[in-house]
């Protein structure tokens, strides 16, 4: 229910927090909502923080694994 509320309110921070903390195999149910929430969150972040925001911060907020340095390379 908390995931549904986060999606309805477009609360990307709570959504990705719940996505990481989902018990058992609940993350598999949420997987199909992740791309649309990431896109919506990215639009909101760009409008709010433009132009002074780091890529690492955006990646961590959008639920990407930023601990692995190789994944950050382009």
N, CA, C and O atoms as a DFTB+ gen file, in Angstrom:
296 C
 N C O
     1  1       0.823      -1.190       0.000
     2  2       0.000       0.000       0.000
     3  2       0.869       1.256       0.000
     4  3       0.514       2.260      -0.618
     5  1       1.995       1.200       0.685
     6  2       2.869       2.362       0.729
     7  2       3.442       2.676      -0.653
     8  3       3.626       3.841      -1.007
     9  1       3.721       1.634      -1.427
    10  2       4.229       1.830      -2.787
    11  2       3.168       2.500      -3.644
    12  3       3.481       3.403      -4.420
    13  1       1.928       2.077      -3.517
    14  2       0.846       2.673      -4.288
    15  2       0.687       4.150      -3.952
    16  3       0.474       4.972      -4.844
    17  1       0.789       4.487      -2.679
    18  2       0.693       5.884      -2.255
    19  2       1.862       6.691      -2.819
    20  3       1.672       7.817      -3.278
    21  1       3.060       6.127      -2.787
    22  2       4.234       6.828      -3.321
    23  2       4.095       7.084      -4.820
    24  3       4.470       8.154      -5.300
    25  1       3.563       6.123      -5.557
    26  2       3.363       6.296      -6.990
    27  2       2.274       7.328      -7.245
    28  3       2.431       8.185      -8.114
    29  1       1.182       7.261      -6.508
    30  2       0.070       8.195      -6.702
    31  2       0.486       9.630      -6.390
    32  3       0.033      10.565      -7.051
    33  1       1.335       9.807      -5.399
    34  2       1.783      11.145      -5.019
    35  2       3.048      11.571      -5.760
    36  3       3.557      12.671      -5.543
    37  1       3.550      10.711      -6.626
    38  2       4.779      10.960      -7.374
    39  2       5.936      11.262      -6.424
    40  3       6.742      12.157      -6.678
    41  1       6.007      10.513      -5.342
    42  2       7.042      10.659      -4.318
    43  2       8.164       9.669      -4.626
    44  3       8.175       8.543      -4.128
    45  1       9.104      10.112      -5.454
    46  2      10.163       9.215      -5.911
    47  2      11.105       8.814      -4.783
    48  3      11.633       7.702      -4.784
    49  1      11.316       9.693      -3.838
    50  2      12.232       9.362      -2.730
    51  2      11.683       8.181      -1.918
    52  3      12.411       7.228      -1.645
    53  1      10.425       8.241      -1.540
    54  2       9.814       7.139      -0.786
    55  2       9.725       5.870      -1.627
    56  3       9.921       4.764      -1.123
    57  1       9.427       6.041      -2.913
    58  2       9.302       4.886      -3.806
    59  2      10.600       4.089      -3.851
    60  3      10.585       2.871      -3.673
    61  1      11.722       4.763      -4.086
    62  2      12.998       4.044      -4.186
    63  2      13.476       3.533      -2.835
    64  3      14.187       2.530      -2.772
    65  1      13.104       4.194      -1.773
    66  2      13.422       3.682      -0.443
    67  2      12.648       2.386      -0.189
    68  3      13.203       1.414       0.323
    69  1      11.367       2.382      -0.551
    70  2      10.561       1.172      -0.401
    71  2      11.039       0.073      -1.336
    72  3      10.995      -1.105      -0.980
    73  1      11.488       0.437      -2.510
    74  2      12.006      -0.531      -3.481
    75  2      13.221      -1.259      -2.907
    76  3      13.352      -2.470      -3.084
    77  1      14.104      -0.544      -2.226
    78  2      15.292      -1.160      -1.619
    79  2      14.953      -2.007      -0.406
    80  3      15.640      -2.990      -0.131
    81  1      13.902      -1.643       0.327
    82  2      13.550      -2.335       1.568
    83  2      12.459      -3.384       1.399
    84  3      11.996      -3.953       2.387
    85  1      12.051      -3.643       0.193
    86  2      10.936      -4.556      -0.065
    87  2      11.267      -5.975       0.413
    88  3      12.319      -6.515       0.070
    89  1      10.376      -6.577       1.200
    90  2      10.660      -7.923       1.708
    91  2      10.465      -8.997       0.648
    92  3       9.731      -8.817      -0.323
    93  1      11.129     -10.094       0.858
    94  2      11.071     -11.280      -0.001
    95  2      11.251     -10.909      -1.467
    96  3      12.284     -10.347      -1.832
    97  1      10.277     -11.207      -2.310
    98  2      10.408     -10.964      -3.739
    99  2       9.505      -9.819      -4.197
   100  3       9.112      -9.767      -5.363
   101  1       9.183      -8.920      -3.302
   102  2       8.309      -7.795      -3.629
   103  2       8.924      -6.841      -4.635
   104  3       8.198      -6.167      -5.367
   105  1      10.235      -6.770      -4.687
   106  2      10.896      -5.875      -5.640
   107  2      10.592      -6.279      -7.078
   108  3      10.573      -5.428      -7.968
   109  1      10.355      -7.555      -7.314
   110  2      10.016      -8.009      -8.662
   111  2       8.667      -7.454      -9.107
   112  3       8.458      -7.225     -10.298
   113  1       7.759      -7.238      -8.174
   114  2       6.463      -6.663      -8.507
   115  2       6.581      -5.176      -8.836
   116  3       5.789      -4.641      -9.611
   117  1       7.557      -4.525      -8.250
   118  2       7.733      -3.092      -8.435
   119  2       8.575      -2.787      -9.677
   120  3       8.554      -1.661     -10.174
   121  1       9.309      -3.769     -10.177
   122  2      10.245      -3.558     -11.280
   123  2       9.630      -2.867     -12.498
   124  3      10.301      -2.059     -13.140
   125  1       8.392      -3.157     -12.828
   126  2       7.820      -2.561     -14.037
   127  2       7.459      -1.086     -13.857
   128  3       7.220      -0.394     -14.846
   129  1       7.415      -0.594     -12.630
   130  2       7.126       0.822     -12.371
   131  2       8.395       1.667     -12.291
   132  3       8.319       2.894     -12.355
   133  1       9.539       1.043     -12.154
   134  2      10.793       1.760     -11.927
   135  2      11.147       2.704     -13.080
   136  3      11.479       3.857     -12.805
   137  1      11.097       2.295     -14.346
   138  2      11.488       3.239     -15.416
   139  2      10.634       4.506     -15.470
   140  3      11.168       5.598     -15.666
   141  1       9.341       4.381     -15.301
   142  2       8.491       5.571     -15.355
   143  2       8.720       6.475     -14.147
   144  3       8.681       7.699     -14.274
   145  1       8.958       5.877     -12.971
   146  2       9.245       6.688     -11.788
   147  2      10.605       7.376     -11.922
   148  3      10.761       8.516     -11.484
   149  1      11.582       6.706     -12.516
   150  2      12.895       7.319     -12.710
   151  2      12.800       8.507     -13.655
   152  3      13.414       9.545     -13.409
   153  1      12.037       8.365     -14.731
   154  2      11.894       9.454     -15.681
   155  2      11.186      10.642     -15.048
   156  3      11.608      11.787     -15.213
   157  1      10.121      10.369     -14.332
   158  2       9.376      11.421     -13.649
   159  2      10.241      12.119     -12.599
   160  3      10.215      13.344     -12.481
   161  1      11.000      11.341     -11.846
   162  2      11.887      11.904     -10.824
   163  2      12.989      12.737     -11.457
   164  3      13.343      13.797     -10.941
   165  1      13.529      12.265     -12.567
   166  2      14.593      13.009     -13.240
   167  2      14.092      14.358     -13.736
   168  3      14.805      15.356     -13.635
   169  1      12.887      14.401     -14.266
   170  2      12.309      15.675     -14.691
   171  2      12.154      16.625     -13.508
   172  3      12.469      17.811     -13.610
   173  1      11.668      16.101     -12.389
   174  2      11.480      16.925     -11.200
   175  2      12.807      17.428     -10.653
   176  3      12.921      18.597     -10.286
   177  1      13.802      16.566     -10.594
   178  2      15.122      16.933     -10.076
   179  2      15.767      17.990     -10.962
   180  3      16.358      18.946     -10.458
   181  1      15.660      17.829     -12.272
   182  2      16.260      18.800     -13.192
   183  2      15.615      20.168     -13.053
   184  3      16.303      21.186     -13.127
   185  1      14.323      20.204     -12.856
   186  2      13.641      21.488     -12.671
   187  2      14.022      22.141     -11.340
   188  3      14.183      23.359     -11.266
   189  1      14.163      21.336     -10.305
   190  2      14.387      21.882      -8.970
   191  2      15.838      22.277      -8.713
   192  3      16.090      23.313      -8.097
   193  1      16.790      21.477      -9.169
   194  2      18.186      21.674      -8.795
   195  2      19.076      22.224      -9.902
   196  3      20.274      22.411      -9.690
   197  1      18.523      22.482     -11.055
   198  2      19.319      22.901     -12.203
   199  2      20.131      24.123     -11.882
   200  3      19.571      24.981     -11.200
   201  1      21.303      24.321     -12.251
   202  2      22.283      23.435     -12.882
   203  2      23.287      22.852     -11.893
   204  3      24.274      22.248     -12.313
   205  1      23.062      23.015     -10.605
   206  2      24.110      22.656      -9.642
   207  2      23.802      21.361      -8.899
   208  3      23.577      21.368      -7.689
   209  1      23.795      20.259      -9.628
   210  2      23.562      18.964      -8.989
   211  2      24.545      17.954      -9.563
   212  3      24.814      17.948     -10.764
   213  1      25.072      17.107      -8.704
   214  2      26.060      16.135      -9.172
   215  2      25.373      14.887      -9.728
   216  3      24.257      14.540      -9.340
   217  1      26.058      14.247     -10.621
   218  2      25.540      13.030     -11.243
   219  2      25.412      11.914     -10.209
   220  3      24.458      11.137     -10.247
   221  1      26.364      11.834      -9.292
   222  2      26.322      10.794      -8.270
   223  2      25.087      10.928      -7.391
   224  3      24.471       9.927      -7.027
   225  1      24.721      12.168      -7.046
   226  2      23.525      12.400      -6.236
   227  2      22.270      11.947      -6.987
   228  3      21.405      11.284      -6.414
   229  1      22.178      12.299      -8.245
   230  2      21.012      11.913      -9.048
   231  2      20.922      10.402      -9.168
   232  3      19.838       9.833      -9.039
   233  1      22.040       9.752      -9.411
   234  2      22.038       8.293      -9.521
   235  2      21.619       7.627      -8.224
   236  3      20.876       6.645      -8.243
   237  1      22.082       8.143      -7.104
   238  2      21.713       7.538      -5.822
   239  2      20.232       7.747      -5.516
   240  3      19.584       6.847      -4.982
   241  1      19.687       8.916      -5.845
   242  2      18.274       9.190      -5.615
   243  2      17.394       8.311      -6.503
   244  3      16.315       7.890      -6.085
   245  1      17.846       8.034      -7.720
   246  2      17.048       7.248      -8.669
   247  2      17.203       5.745      -8.484
   248  3      16.686       4.971      -9.290
   249  1      17.898       5.323      -7.450
   250  2      17.968       3.912      -7.119
   251  2      19.047       3.121      -7.822
   252  3      19.007       1.891      -7.815
   253  1      20.008       3.788      -8.427
   254  2      21.118       3.088      -9.055
   255  2      22.176       2.782      -8.006
   256  3      22.260       3.455      -6.979
   257  1      22.982       1.761      -8.271
   258  2      24.066       1.376      -7.367
   259  2      25.275       2.253      -7.666
   260  3      25.925       2.080      -8.697
   261  1      25.582       3.191      -6.776
   262  2      26.698       4.110      -7.004
   263  2      27.947       3.700      -6.240
   264  3      28.967       4.382      -6.328
   265  1      27.894       2.623      -5.505
   266  2      29.060       2.178      -4.750
   267  2      30.117       1.565      -5.656
   268  3      31.304       1.589      -5.331
   269  1      29.699       1.021      -6.779
   270  2      30.632       0.412      -7.711
   271  2      31.170       1.492      -8.646
   272  3      30.412       2.038      -9.447
   273  1      32.449       1.808      -8.563
   274  2      33.059       2.872      -9.365
   275  2      33.011       2.580     -10.852
   276  3      32.918       3.509     -11.654
   277  1      33.071       1.312     -11.244
   278  2      33.050       0.971     -12.657
   279  2      31.713       1.301     -13.298
   280  3      31.669       1.633     -14.483
   281  1      30.624       1.217     -12.546
   282  2      29.310       1.528     -13.088
   283  2      29.124       3.012     -13.362
   284  3      28.238       3.391     -14.128
   285  1      29.953       3.868     -12.742
   286  2      29.831       5.301     -12.931
   287  2      30.549       5.790     -14.173
   288  3      30.315       6.913     -14.621
   289  1      31.413       4.971     -14.731
   290  2      32.140       5.373     -15.938
   291  2      31.233       5.286     -17.155
   292  3      30.365       4.419     -17.251
   293  1      31.459       6.204     -18.075
   294  2      30.661       6.210     -19.327
   295  2      31.493       5.677     -20.449
   296  3      31.021       5.595     -21.583
